[in-house]
Amino acid sequence: MSSVIAAIGLTGFKVVVGLTTGSLGILAEAAHSGLDLMAAVMTFLAVRISGKPADRTHRYGHGKVENLSALFETVLLLLTCLWILYEAGHRLMYHTAHLRVTFWSFAVMITSIIVDVSRSRILYRAARKYNSQALEADALHFSTDIWSSAVVIVGLLCVKISEWAPRVAFLRNADSVAAIMVGLIVVYVSVQLGMRTIQALLDVAPSGIEDRIITAVECLSGVIDCHNVRLRYSGSQLFVDIHVLVDGGQTLKQAHDLTDEIEHTIEQFLPNVDVTIHPEPHM
């Protein structure tokens, strides 16, 4: 919710300053912040929905809603990039816009950096606390916004220098170049976010966790072998299915106690995990 409120304020501030100064770089950032607002709202709703418990039609819970939200966010970002790159290229090749660099031009971008630093830290803390991929994606997104805002400030400085020193008038195009750099930064972030989202939707197993589970389980007394390990994320919830080879002559109570010990062992290094264990008798 803090992120949503911040996005509303930043988007309005950037639109006003961008229109009054004619800065494409600031307008590009305003469009970016507008999508940040939509993304923050979607993330807020997705996290609320994904937190609902499993029901008769969603046996693994509602965690995939987070991944769908991130995928939609990626599509929006890429569409915005197309507009930013097209408009910046058009200005560089065919049209020179009148640009006024004022105090407010720098004020809005510096404010943007301060707000993005604050909300990215808040989101990172919440993502670690609740193991939320959606909040982590938003935190990464806003961390990158800090760099894109810095690029726009550099572009505005170059334009101001061109006003003071006519011999370097070519620097007046720096605002459009900055807009292109912002667009490319957003493309990079969108592709990274999109790949992670698609992997989550396709149930790609987290790297390295399978080996850790096998090593930890096979170290337990009573476990002869651990195999057929399967993992999948549903939002922040990790589901693990494993097969273990155990002494076939033990009682049902002993086998049950052993599976409880296996679950506890896995939960020690994988919080918020749902473990299903299939014991197999070793004769």
NORPE-V912538 format. One line per field, one symbol per residue. ss: DSSP state (A for helix, B for strand, O for the rest). psi: psi as a letter, one per 30 degrees, with the letter a starting at -180 (. if undefined). burial: 1 if it has 9 or more other C-alpha atoms within 8 Angstrom, else 0. A space follows every 10 residues. Layout:
# NORPE-V912538
ss = ???
psi = ???
burial = ???
This chain:
# NORPE-V912538
ss = OAAAAAAAAA AAAAAAAAAA AOOAAAAAAA AAAAAAAAAA AAAAAAAAAA OOOOOOOOOO OOOAAAAAAA AAAAAAAAAA AAAAAAAAAA AAAOOOOOOO OOAAAAAAAA AAAAAAAAAA AAAAAAAAAA OOAAAAAAAA AAAAAAAAAA AAAAAAAAAA AAAAOAAAAA AAAAAAAAAA AAAAAAAAAA AAAAAAAAAA AOOOOOOOAA AAAAAAAAOO OOBBBBBBBB BBBBOOBBBB BBBBBBBOOO OAAAAAAAAA AAAAAAAAAO OOBBBBBBBB BBO
psi = eeeeeeeeee eeeeeeeeef fgjeeeeeee eeeeeeeeee eeeeeeeeef fklkaffifg agffeeeeee eeeeeeeeee eeeeeeeeee eeefkjkkkj jlefeeeeee eeeeeeeefe eeeeeeeeeg hjeeeeeeee efeeeeeeee eeeeeeeeee efeejffhff ffffeeeeee eeeeeeeeee eeeeeeeeee fghkkkkfee eeeeeeeffk kfjekklhkk kkkjbfkkkk klkkklkffl leeeeeeeee eeeeeefefi lhkjkkkjkk kj.
burial = 0011011101 1111101110 1111111111 1111111111 1111011011 0001000000 1111111111 1011111101 1101100111 1100000000 1000110111 0110111011 1011011100 0111111111 1111110111 1111110111 1100000010 1111111111 1111111011 1011001111 1010000001 0011011100 0011010011 1111111111 1111111000 0000100110 0110111000 0010101011 100
